[in-house]
């Protein structure tokens, strides 16, 4: 029925602006990329408005003072690798350094249990066997059909972790040495997770 919501008091914010491009010799703006802002201390993600890049690859956000990690998340169809900033203290209106995103490969796959049923909400992590570093990925959980997709750098091999949500009676799995070439799309072998018992201690 008719409802009156409680009054809302909006806090004053600071403006944070920046520009997102690809890393080509003649850099092109990255349009419609999502910008996430996470509190570096609490890990809490801020609610933002107007958090997409516009025609020139530019963005402007309003945030309260604090120290934040900024996540730059291009559309996956752009085949650009997302990037995350170091913790950055915002004490006044700030222009962040320009960000150039590297080209990547769209890597897809599926996860099921041993009966062939799709398993949703499996977190995937990609660790480069060359650098030993984890690649920043986003929207990297399996969907209701057990499917996932991420954009990562090509011409490398990766150890891939498949981690079920806590409390799920399925064992995690690590895929070793998945070789990723420079083809625009690459499909990993299907992964089956075994039934498991919960062990606490």
C-alpha positions in Angstrom: 0.0 0.0 0.0 1.0 3.6 0.2 4.2 3.9 2.1 6.3 6.8 3.5 10.0 5.8 3.6 12.2 7.1 6.4 14.1 10.3 5.6 17.5 9.8 4.1 20.5 12.1 4.9 23.2 12.0 2.2 26.7 12.6 3.4 29.0 15.0 1.7 31.5 13.3 -0.6 34.7 13.9 -2.5 35.0 13.7 -6.2 37.2 11.0 -7.7 37.8 11.1 -11.4 39.9 9.1 -13.9 40.3 7.7 -17.4 40.3 4.2 -18.7 41.9 3.2 -22.0 43.2 0.1 -23.7 47.0 -0.4 -24.0 47.3 0.0 -27.8 49.9 2.3 -29.2 47.1 4.7 -30.1 45.1 4.2 -26.9 41.3 4.0 -27.3 38.9 4.8 -24.5 37.2 2.0 -22.7 33.5 2.7 -22.6 30.9 1.3 -20.2 33.4 -0.2 -17.8 32.2 -0.6 -14.2 34.2 1.0 -11.4 34.0 -0.6 -8.0 35.2 1.0 -4.8 36.0 -1.2 -1.8 37.0 0.1 1.7 40.7 -1.1 2.1 40.2 -1.7 5.8 36.8 -3.4 6.1 36.5 -4.9 2.6 33.0 -3.3 2.3 32.0 -2.3 -1.2 30.6 1.3 -1.5 27.2 1.9 -3.1 27.9 4.2 -6.0 25.9 6.0 -8.6 27.2 6.9 -12.1 30.0 4.3 -11.7 30.4 3.6 -15.5 33.0 5.1 -17.9 31.6 7.3 -20.6 32.4 8.0 -24.2 35.9 9.3 -23.5 36.6 6.5 -21.1 36.3 9.0 -18.2 34.5 8.6 -14.9 33.7 10.7 -11.8 32.5 9.2 -8.5 31.5 10.7 -5.2 33.0 8.9 -2.2 33.4 9.8 1.5 37.0 10.3 2.8 38.8 7.1 3.3 41.3 4.6 1.9 39.9 2.5 -1.0 40.8 -0.1 -3.6 39.5 0.8 -7.0 38.4 -2.0 -9.4 38.2 -1.4 -13.1 35.9 -3.9 -14.8 35.5 -3.7 -18.6 32.8 -5.6 -20.4 34.0 -9.1 -21.1 33.2 -8.7 -24.8 36.0 -6.1 -24.9 38.6 -8.8 -24.3 40.4 -6.5 -21.9 41.8 -7.7 -18.6 40.4 -6.0 -15.5 42.7 -4.2 -13.1 42.7 -3.3 -9.4 44.5 -0.4 -7.8 46.7 -0.4 -4.7 45.0 1.0 -1.6 44.5 4.7 -2.3 43.8 7.4 0.4 41.1 9.9 -0.7 41.3 13.1 1.5 40.1 15.6 -1.1 38.9 15.8 -4.7 41.3 13.4 -6.5 42.2 12.6 -10.1 43.5 9.0 -10.3 46.4 8.1 -12.7 45.1 7.0 -16.1 44.6 3.3 -16.3 45.5 1.3 -19.4 44.0 -2.2 -19.6 45.9 -5.1 -21.3 44.4 -7.3 -24.0 43.3 -10.7 -22.9 41.6 -14.0 -23.7 38.0 -15.0 -22.8 38.4 -18.3 -20.9 35.2 -20.3 -20.4 34.3 -23.6 -18.8 31.7 -25.6 -16.8 31.6 -27.2 -13.4 29.4 -30.2 -12.4 29.2 -32.8 -9.7 30.0 -36.4 -10.4 26.3 -37.0 -11.4 26.6 -34.3 -14.1 24.4 -31.8 -12.3 25.7 -28.2 -12.8 27.2 -26.6 -9.7 26.5 -22.8 -9.2 28.5 -20.3 -7.2 31.9 -22.0 -7.6 34.6 -19.3 -7.2 37.4 -19.6 -9.8 40.9 -18.2 -9.2 43.7 -18.1 -11.8 47.4 -18.1 -10.7 50.0 -17.5 -13.4 52.7 -20.3 -13.3 55.1 -17.8 -14.8 54.8 -15.0 -12.2 53.2 -16.9 -9.4 50.6 -14.1 -9.1 46.9 -14.3 -9.0 45.1 -12.6 -11.9 42.5 -10.0 -11.0 39.2 -11.4 -12.3 35.5 -10.4 -11.6 32.1 -12.1 -12.1 34.2 -15.3 -11.9 31.7 -17.5 -10.1 29.7 -20.2 -11.9 26.1 -19.4 -12.8 23.0 -21.6 -12.4 24.1 -23.7 -15.4 27.6 -24.3 -13.8 29.2 -22.0 -16.4 31.9 -19.4 -15.8 33.9 -17.0 -18.0 36.8 -14.6 -17.2 39.2 -12.5 -19.3 42.9 -13.2 -18.5 46.3 -12.5 -20.2 47.1 -15.0 -23.0 50.4 -16.7 -23.8 50.8 -18.1 -20.2 49.8 -21.1 -18.2 47.7 -21.1 -15.1 46.8 -23.1 -12.0 43.1 -22.8 -11.6 41.3 -23.2 -8.3 37.7 -24.2 -8.2 36.3 -23.4 -4.7 32.8 -24.3 -3.6 31.0 -22.1 -1.1 31.6 -22.9 2.6 29.3 -25.6 3.9 28.7 -27.2 0.5 29.4 -31.0 0.5 31.7 -30.9 -2.5 35.5 -31.0 -2.6 37.4 -28.2 -4.2 39.6 -28.9 -7.2 42.9 -27.5 -8.7 43.6 -27.7 -12.4 47.4 -27.5 -13.0 49.1 -25.9 -15.9 46.2 -24.8 -18.1 47.9 -23.4 -21.2 46.2 -20.2 -22.6 47.2 -19.1 -26.1 46.3 -15.8 -27.8 43.0 -17.0 -29.4 40.2 -14.7 -28.4 38.2 -17.5 -26.8 39.4 -20.6 -25.1 37.4 -23.4 -23.4 38.8 -25.3 -20.5 38.1 -29.0 -19.9 34.9 -29.6 -17.9 35.5 -29.9 -14.2 33.7 -32.4 -12.0 33.7 -31.9 -8.2 33.5 -34.9 -5.9 31.1 -35.4 -3.0 32.8 -34.6 0.3 32.4 -34.5 4.1 32.7 -31.4 6.2 35.6 -31.5 8.6 35.9 -28.9 11.4 38.6 -28.2 13.9 
